[in-house]
Amino acid sequence: MNQKQIIMKEQKYIIASEEAIKEIKKQNALILKAIEATMSSQDKVKTKASLKPTNELCKIFQVSRQTINNWRRRGLIQGYLVGGRYYFDLDEIIVHAKKLGLPG
């Protein structure tokens, strides 16, 4: 069973009034603001700039898509699932280059 199927099975649906939905959205916005407030502006830029999709990592490190997926499955690199696609922190991978068998 792949990860997408697992996620689909874990979703639960509730019935909520429009007022409840508005309140949930308001609370989520407050939580996001609080998280962003704890991050420095440099961290925000670095985070967005260093996340790369699988195909870019393949080009950078000259490895196959399967190799990237194997590293992720073995826990050698952290993948971030966004919209059904994995993204990876390039800075983190560079730090662990020797563990991955990469030059550097």
N, C-alpha and C positions, 0 to 999 in steps of 0.2 A: 504494500500500500504506500503510495507516495505521500509527501508532506501536504500537498494540496487537498487530497482526499481526507486526511486526518483533520485538517483545519475545518473543512466543510462539515464533518461529523460533530465537531465540538461547538459549532455555532448554535446559539439558542435564540429564539425569537420571543419577544414579549409584546403585548399590546399596551400602548401608552397613549395618553391624551396628547393633544398638541401642546398643552401647557407643560406637561411633563417632559416632552421632547425638547422644548425651548429651555427648560431648566437644566436638563442634561447637557445641552450644547453650551449653555452659559458656564456651567461648572467645568466642562472640558476646556473652554477658553481660558478660564482662570488658572487651571492646572498647567496648561501650556505656557502661559505668561510667567508663572512661578518658576518653571523649569528653565525657560529662556533667561530669566533674571539671574539665575545662578551660573549661567555660562558667560564667559567673557566673549567679547565680539570676535577675538582671534579664534577661540574654540569653535564658534559657529561657522566661521569661514573655512577653517581647516576641516571640520567634519563634512561639510558639503563638498569641498574640493577633493578630498581624498577618497571618497566612496566611488568605486568603479564597478561597472557590470562585468559579468563573466567574460564576455568577448574581448573587452579591453585588457583584462588580466592575461588572457591567452596571448595577445599580441605583445604585451610588455615583457612577459617572461618566456615567450616562445614555447608554451606548453599547450596541450589539448584541453578542450572543455572538460573532458572526463577527468583529467588530472586535477583541475580546479575543484570539481565536484568531489573527488576522492579526498582531497585535503580537507574540505569542509566536513564531509561525513566522518572523517577520522578525528576531527576536532583540532586539526593543525591551524586552521584559520576560521575566523568567525564570519559567517554570512548573515546578511540582514535581508530578510524577505520583505520586499516592497512591491505591491501590485503583482504578485505572482512571479517576480524575478528576484534573483539574488544579487546583492551588491556587497562589495568587500572594501575594507579599509586598507588602502594601498600602503599607508605608513606602517600599519601593524604587520603587514606581510613583509615589508622590507626589514623590519626589526627581527623577524623570525626567519629570514632568508636561509640561514645555515641549516636550521631544523628542517626546512622544506627541500634542502638539497640544491638551493640556488646559489649562483656565484655572488659574492659580496659579503 
